[in-house]
Amino acid sequence: MDRSDYLAHDALGLAALVRAGQVSARELADCALALAAERNPRVNALLETVDPDAACAAAGAGGAFAGVPFLVKDLVLHQKDALCEMGSRLCAGLRAAADTELMARFRAAGLVTLGRTATPEMGYSVSTESALAGATGNPWNPALMAGGSSGGSAAAVAAGIVPLAHANDGGGSIRIPAACCGLVGLKPTRGRVPIGPDAAEGLSGLGIEFALTRSVRDAAALLDAVQGGAPGDPYVIPAPRQAYLESLALRSPRLRIALCTQPWSGVPVDPEIVQAVRQVARHLACEGYEIVESRPALDPEAFAAANTCVWSANIARWVDDICAATGRSPSLDTLQPATLEIYEFGRGLSAGDFLAALASFNTVNRSLGEFFTRYDLLLSPVTALLAQPLGTYSAAREGFTARSWTDHIFSFAPFTAVFNATGQPAISLPLARSRSGLPIGIQFAAGFGREDLLLALAARLEESMPWPQTAPFTENHA
């Protein structure tokens, strides 16, 4: 298959070519691997690639994405017998005993998994940099961050290597790299996509599994393919009202959209980003939507303390479990300085501390729940800054406490983590560019279970405010 043809299609487009017999899954895999060999050295998104024949054989023969090249993030989701190292030297060499439920669904959808993508250590950074794998650069400018913690997947998709890739989101880790790399980043509602069987909830409810895509229709079709509970899940949320892909054809009613450009934490937002969000708001107003400047109430100090507690407690548990499995010990030889501080803080927390954090999240949930009875959507930035130079948010930097590290990374993305606490769906759309040409992600959040509203609006914006499907850096430096 010609490279230009491969790059011109989204995942559903490539799958249609496979079904029509115009191209084989192996030919698509060869295209992806050739692009990886050429472009990955500039962005360092991939940890490894696998034998394409074996990858094609492992994928389901049917499904909406039959034959489409795919990559998995090296965190939470895992494949039987494949490495699962969580971006950490502590986990080096660990292999999974079985597929997670979501991995099995990706296979059943026909996706051809060609390798793993990089993540920061334990996923707790807004930039994908680790002592295990190095730094992942942004395809728009490799000296800048690709975002995190799904930055490896984002860089691979934006570089054109694959049309979509697995990602997950415990505080913005789908939406932040989507914003940095110019992609569609949907974080589904808690419970929409299975996370088991190894855990009942990811990050005590904060963590959500899904993917990064270039097109809205790929996000909708993939959600159709993988959504729904699994046996043993702690709860099951209501099924979607109709297939998400079908909902894209619907014209949404006149929605009431709250506009928020200033974060609860008070960190300053780049004026270019504020201007971009307001431009989208004006565009929507011209389309007939009601735009009202408003935001839900939230105590930023209490929320930051709770977020630090829940993340630290979970990382401490992960580290202890990994040490038990490997015989290694937590130290600066196995963990980066910021991660080690978080681990030690997490180990010192009490059950009362953890329950107090969950109670704080409940306060947030009640406030936002009431807010979304008055508004259909909340429009905001994803990040407060444009993509920053590599090293700015590296966990290799010393001098951080667990709380100061949390404040540091969320100063970059102060609009995202609240929707992990509430479990609501949110999406980043690449609707703007900075004067220097960098992507600017625009976030929309909806009420619990209303991915259909987000995707329908996203499809309309994709038509009226289209974005590049891959970073121009990849063509300029091919």
N, C-alpha and C positions, 0 to 999 in steps of 0.2 A: 504494500500500500504506500502511496506517495505521502511524504511527511506533511505537506501542506493540506492534503485531504484529512489526515488524522487530526491535525490541529484545528481544522475548521469545524469539527463536529463535537457536540457535547456527548455525554455517555449514552443517552437514549438514541442519538443519531448514529453512533457507532454500532450499538446493538441492532438497529434497524438494518444496517449494512450486512451484519452477520446473518440475520434472519433471511435476508434476500439472497444470500449466497455470493455477495459481491466481494466479501473479504472473510478470512477465517480468524478465529480467536488467536491462533498462533501468529498470524501476520500482524495483528494488532499488538500482541505481546512483543514481537520483534521491533515494532515502531517505538513502543514505550521504552524498551531496554536500550535502543540506539540513542534516543533522546536523553535517557538517564546517563549513559556513558559520556555524552557530550556536555550536558548542562549541569549535572549534579556536582562536578568538581568546583563549580563557581558558587554554588549555594549550600552544599553539604546538607542536603535534606534527607538522603537515604542512608540507612545503616548498612543495608545489604540488599541484594536482589537474589532471586532464586531461579532454578531451572524452569524455563518457560513451558516445557512439555509437562513437567510435573504440576505446575500451576494450572495449566489448562485442564489437565485430567482431574484435578481436585474440585474444579468449579462445577456447579450444576449445569446440566445441558439446556434447561429452560430458563424461565425467569425474564423479567423485564430488561435485565442488564447482561444477558448471556454473551460471553466473549469479551466483555469490557475490562481493560486493565485497571487494577486497583492496588492500593497500598494500605497497610495498617499501621497505626501509631503504636509505638512501643510502650504502651501503658494501658493497664486494666484489661482491655480485650486481648485475648491470646488465641493462638492456633496450636493444635496438638503437635507436640515434638518441636515446635519452633522456639527460638530464643525469645525471652520476655525479660528485659533487663531494666526497664523503668528509668532509663537515662542515668543509671548509677553504677559505679564500680562495685558497690556492695552486692549488686545482683548479677554481676558479670557471669555469663555462662549458664544462667538458669533457663530451663526449658519447661514449657507447659505440658501437663499430662493430658490435657483434653481441650477441645474447642469450648469457648464460651458460647452461650446461646446465640448472641448476636453474630458471632463469627459463623456459626452454622447457617444463620439466615442470610448473611452476605454470600456464602457459598451457594445457597439455594436460589438466590437471585441471579446467579450466573456470573458473578464477578470473579475475575481471574487475579488472584492476589500474588503480586510479583515481588513483594519485599516489605520491609519495615521502614518507618520514618522516625526521625529523631524527636526527642522530647527533653526538656530540662529535667533535672533530677527530681523524682517523685511528682513531676508535673507542677511544681509550685513556683512558677515564675511566668512573667509576661514575655520573656524572651527565651528562645530555644538555644541554650548554651549549657554544656555539661563537660565535666572532666572526662567522662567516658567517650564522648563522640565529638567534642569540639563545638563550634558555633555554627548555627544555620543562618545564612544571609538571605536577604530579601531579594527576589528576582528583579524587582524594580530598581534596586541599588544594593548590591551584595555587601556593602559596608554597613548597612543598616539592619536592624532586627527584623525577622519575619513574624514576630509575635510568638506567643506561647499560651498554653503549653503545646498546642498542636501545630507548632511552627514548621516542623518537618513536612507534615502533610500539606500545609498551606503552600509552602515553597514549591513542592513537587507539582501541585495542581496549577499554581500560577505560572510555573515554568513550562507548562504544557506536557510534562512527562506522563501524567494520567489525567483524565477528566474529572475524577472525584477520588476522595481518599477518606478513610476512617479518621474520626477525631472525637474528642470528648471534652467536657466543659464542667469544671468544678467551681469556677469563679469568673468565667469569661473565655475559657480556653479554646472554644470554637469561634466565638465572635471576635476576639482580639486579633488572632492571626488572619481572619477573614478581612478585618478592617485594614490591617497592615499590608496585605498582599492583593487586595482587590477582588475578593471572592464573596460568594453567598455562604453565610455561616448561620445555619438554623440550630438553635438549642431547643429541642422539643420539651414538652411538658414532662415533669417528673412522672415516671411510670409508663410513659408512652413507648419507650424502647427498652427491651430487657437488658439488665446488667448482670444477671446471674450466670451460672449457679453459685459462684464463689462467694457472693455477698448478696444480702437482701437489698441494701441500698449502697450507692456509691458515696463515699465521704459523708456518711450519716445523712444522706438525702441531697447533698449539694451536687453530686456528680451525675452527669447525664451523658449518655453515649449517642453518637450519631456520625456525622460526616461533614466534609467541606466540598462544595461543588462550584462550578462556574455558572451554571444556569439554574433558574428557579424551578424549571420543570424536572430537572434531575433531582433536586432536593425533595420535591413532592412525590415523585415516583419511588425514590428510595425509601421515603418514610412509609409509603404504602407497602413496600416489600418487607419491611422489618418491624413495623409497629405491632403492638399487642403483647399481652402478658404471657408469661411462661409458667409452667407448673411450679408451685412452691413460692411464687412471688408474694411479698407481704400484702400487696393490695393490687387491684385492677381498676384502672380509670375507665370512664366511659369510652366506647369506641367512637371513631370519627363519624360524623353525620353522613359523609359520603367519601369516596376515594379522594385523596388529596389532589391527585393529578386532574381529576374531573373538576374539582373546585376552582382550578385556575381559569376555567372558561367562564366562571360566573362573575358578573359585575357586582362588586360589593355594594351594599346600601350606603347611604350617606352616613359615614362613621363620624363619631365625635372623638377627636384626637387631641390629647394633652401634649403640649410642647414644653420640654425641659432642656435648657442648655447649660445649667449650672449644677454641679454635683453636690450631694449632701455633705461631703467631706470638706467642701470649700476650696479644694485645690483649683488653681487657675486653669482655664481651658484656652487653648490656642485660638486666637481670633479667627483664623482661617477655618477652623473646624466649626466654630459657632456660626460663622457666615454660611458655611455649607449646609448646616442643619436648617437654618432659617430659610435658605433658598428652597430646600425640599418642602418645608412647611408652606411657603408661598405657592409652590407648584401644586401641592395638594389642595390648597384653598381655591385655586383657579379651577381645579377638577371637581369642585363641589363639596369637599370635605370640610367639616367644621373644626377649626383649629383654635384651641384655648390654651393660653400659657398657664400651666399648673403642674404641680408635682405632689406626690404623696408625702405625708409626714414621716420622718425617720430620724432617730437619734444616731448621728454618725459615730460618736464615741462608743456607745453601747454596741452598735453593729460591728465596728472594727474589732472590739475586744472579743465578741462572740465568734467572729470569723476566724480570728487568730487561734482561739481555743479549739474549735472544731477541726480546723486543718492540722494543728499541732498534735492533737490527740490521735488523729487518724494516721499521720506520718509516723508517730511513735510506735503505734501498733504494727504498721507495715514493716518498719525497720526491725522490730523485735522478731516478727515472724520470719523475715528474710535471714536474719542472723541464725535463727534456729534451723533453717533449712540448709544454710551454707557453712555453718561453723565459723563465720566471720564475726568481727566485732565492730560496732560503730566507732569510728575515729576519723581523723583527718586523712587517713590513708584510704578510707572507703567512702566517706561522705564529704561533700563540700562544706565550707565553713558555715554558710547560712543554714543549710539543711541540718547540720549537727546541732546548731543552736535551737532550731525548731524541735528536733528530736528530744533534746534535754528538757526543754520547756514542757513539751507534751508529756514526758515521763513524770514530771512533777505535778501535773494537774490532778485534782481530786474528782471523784464522781459528782460532788456538789458543784464544782466548777463547770463540768460538762453539762449538767442539767440546767444550770443557770444560763449557759450559752443557748441551749435549746429554747429556754423560756424567752430569752431576748429575741430569738428568731420568730417565736410565736407572735410577739408584739408587732414585728415587722409584717408578718403575714396578715394579721388582722387589719393593719393600716392599709396595706396595698389591696387586700381583698375588697375593702369598702371603696377605695379609690376607683377600682375597676368596675364598680356598679354604676359609676357616673361617667366613665370614659371607656370607649372601646379599645383604644390603643394609647400607648405612651411613646412619643417620638423624642429621641435624644441622640447625642453622640455615642459612639462606642468608647473612644479613647479621648483623653484630654490633650494628647500631643500627637504629632505625626510620628512615624516610625523613627526611633532614636538609634544612635550609633551602637554597634555591638559592644558589649561590656557594661553598658549602663545598668542593666538589670541582671548581671551575672551573679549566681550564687557562690562563685569563687571569691567574691569580695568579702573582706573581713570587717568586723566591727558591728555587725547587725545583731540585734536581739530578735526573738520570734516576732514581737510586735512591730519593731521598727522595720523588719523585712516586709511584713504584711503591709504596713503603711507605704513603704517604698514602691512595691510593685503595683499596688492599687491606686497610687497617685497617677500612674499612667492610664489606668482603665477604671475610673471611679464610678462608672455607670452600669457595670455588668453584674457584680457579685450579688446584688440584692435579688436578682431573679433566680439565682441558684438557691438562695434561702427560701424564697416563696415557692419555687418549683414551677413558675410560670414560663411559658414559651417566649422566646425572644429571638430576633434575627438581625444580623448585620448585612446591609446591602451596600455595594460599592458605588454609591450614587454621585460621588464628587471626587475631584482631584485638587491637590494643592497647587500653588503657583510653580513649585518645583516639579510637578508631575506625579507626586506620590498619591496613592489611593487614600481616600477618607471614607471610613465606614460610618453608615447611619443606622442607628438601632431603632427597631420597633419592638415593643413588648405588648402582649395581649393577656387577657384573663386566662385562668387555668383551663387547659384543654382546648384553646382556640387557635391552634396552628392553622386552621383553615382561613381565618381572617388574615393572619400574617402572610400566608402564601398567596392568597388571592390579591392582596394589595401589592405584594412583591412582584407578581406577574404583570400587574398593570404598570408599575414603575419601570420594570424591565423593558416594556414596550415604549414608554414615553421618555425615559431617561436611560437609554442603553449604556452598557459599560464594555470595555475591552474584555475578551475572553481569556487572554493570556497577557502577561507583562511584556511590554515592548522590549525590555532588556534582553529577553531570550532571542528575539530576532536580530537585534542590533549587535549581539555578541556571539551569534552562532558561528 
